[in-house]
Amino acid sequence: MDLRFTETQEILKKMARDFLTTECPKTLVRKLEQSEEGYSPEVWKKMAELGWMGLIIPEEYGGMGYTFQDLVVLLEEIGRNILPGPLIATITSTFSILEAGTEEQKKELLPKIAQGELILTTALLEGDGVFDASGIAVKATPKGDDFVINGTKLFVEMAHVANHIICVTRTKDGTTSEKGTTLFIVDSKTPGISCEVMPTTAADKLCEVRFKDVSVPKKNILGKIDEGWPIVEMMLRKGAIAKCAESLGAIETCVEMTVAYSKERVQYDRPIGAFQAVQHKIADMWTAMETSRYLIYEAAWMESEGLPCAKEASMAKAYVNEVYMDTAKWAVRLHGAIATSADHDIPFYYRRSKAADTAFGGTDFHREIVAQKMGLA
Amino acid sequence: MDLALTDEQKARKQEFYDVCKELEKKKPPSFLGAETVFELDDCWEYHLHCAKEFAKRGWLALGWPPEYDGKGDMMDRVLFAEARGYYDTPGVDIFGVQMLAPTLLQAASEEIKREFLPPIARGEVMWCELWSEPNAGSDLAALSTTAIKKGDEYIINGQKTWNTAAHKADWGFGVFKTDPEARKHHNMTFILLDMKTPGITIRPIPYLDGHAPYCEVYFDDVHVPAKNIVGQEHEGWAVVNLLAGFERSGIDIIMSYIRALEELVKFCNETKRHGQPLAKDPLIRNRLAELACELEAARALAYRVADLQNRNEMSLMDAAAGKIFFSELGERLAFVATDILGPYGQVKTSRWAPLDGLWEKLFHDHFVTTVSMGTNEIQRNIIAWYGLGLPRIR
């Protein structure tokens, strides 16, 4: 047992921190939130040069061949700076291709993803807003060599700039809602697709994507027909851990900024950090951060080793969801009125904490998975 | 990051689990967690029995250097604690094995080590801690009980309190004011003493549930050989800090909670209310899952603390965070579990009590973890002052 980062991970971490400090100042974050695209193609290109989109893609497909654990190290750094953009959407969609893609699909897509030439996203949620298969109603109907997709997807991250959308559809009414779901890799330029950005708390470009008689060739099925749900579960599991890692970085920033501010802000002739009412709250934030950290690292390690970790991943997501929101909330409270200003950096984190909470399953969704895995009948 | 155990570690872990599982068969029905060892005679006997079984295997000296008959390493100690915690097996003297032994190894003279370590390893001598006083709790350095040197003896006068197991222990270790004129933190000495020494009076303090795990200890001209000290004379504060830094991952307590939650899950699966198992109630599912998440977080942090200590690195902040977290989690567990049990949550061990009254007991005993070993408020100060460098106004 050794909970330290490996040398490779330390290098990755330092490289990411240096890069993001220079390339992703808060002025850029602010600008991107207000922009239509919601990401910077220039920074995206530089990130591709560093190999980030291809980090977990095997070398034979033009990637770096790093482990899932290494990815977690990188995402923690991304989270510290809350870099906006389609990185997590692309990486989590890549999980599905790596897991279920045919050799042809992998050869076609993975090298381009690694090069930063393709942005991907996954269209899962619909009107119900639930993360289980009962929410899947968008239909894909066979027609000749194609399937025709009809229906509306919601909360699809960065779909407005994505080149490909992995769309979770219903192809059959099965005995359970999981049966009869099929994944398609859809070129976002296909006629019949329209996209609209939803206004959200974090301005993180979640989209409504409408499919009207969208023809997709059969060869674009990802995995097996009618048996798409295990891929979704895998994507949600890895996505949950990945999102937790990003949240952890954000939690770190919230704690660090609050510590620094409480040392410099003087009231009653002393820094507010000298008051135990403030000290103890900060100690609680720090404690919550550390408990989150090792829970996330444990889940990441298990995922990396290929050990079954649905329970641990859900434990991490359910726990970190609340820690992030609570830490960000207290960061605002301890800063006082100044951090309620839109010009301040802390509100970025507070608003993102809500986005992180719902992404890849909210707290109750993951607690129910934990309830099942812990043996509750 | 690598959480894997080596094959050897896995084998030893299995052995620890096997032995503790076997010992569980001899557990008296009155045993309800670590505190009952100090409260009930049959549980104390069980504790001594387990100590002998562990001593026989060399497990009370895990991680000690070979020259003191040590066995295994620090990681073995963690795995052993995990197994003991899961089966709630006593037998490891918190004060002798977990606190004093590592302190002696680092700070005591060779003579003291040779005299006191072997009986600890053999599970023969049980210890208690003589720190707090009526007016020196969290502010321990404000203590006033004196040990005045006269010839080759110290003569102790005063009173200690909240001394867990003082009425059961053979020996005690404590800090006493040896130089009343000197400034704070340089006026006390860490002294070892036989609890049977004339002049010592021990009075158990009834705890809020009516049991008596703690005592008051009165000293009236108690003569102790001057050689029985650890560290430098008048520099006992440094030894106190050294001792406080040991162990404290809390993995044993966390594992006992994990087991208790497993039992509660079984209970919820088997018990019907409103015509269906409690386990089907979405609210109960949600609350128990929440606790399970927190327990896993506590366990993961405990390994972090253990990992740091295995490499002899400081774990002050993480140990404090872990202590705050697992102890307050114990409170939440007790509150949620007794709530789920409904009116039965208040029933003590009896034919009416679900799960032998374990949760009713924890409703009282969780204070042991939040209040002792440095209150959680002190732990928060540690994180704020020493960890994060927030200003300290005196």
Interface residues (C-beta under 8 A of the other chain):
Chain A: M1 D2 L3 R4 F5 T6 Q9 Q69 V259 S262 K263 R270 P271 G273 A274 Q276 V278 Q279 H280 I282 A283 D284 W286 T287 E290 T291 S292 R293 Y294 L295 Y297 E298 A300 W301 M302 E305 E312 M315 A316 A318 Y319 D364 R367 E368 V370 A371 M374 G375 L376 A377
Chain B: M1 D2 L3 A4 L5 M75 L261 E262 V265 K266 C268 N269 P277 A279 K280 I284 R285 N286 L288 A289 E290 A292 C293 E294 E296 A297 A298 A300 L301 Y303 R304 D307 N310 M317 D318 A320 A321 G322 I324 F325 E377 Q379 R380 N381 I383 A384 W385 G387 L388 G389 L390 P391 R392 I393
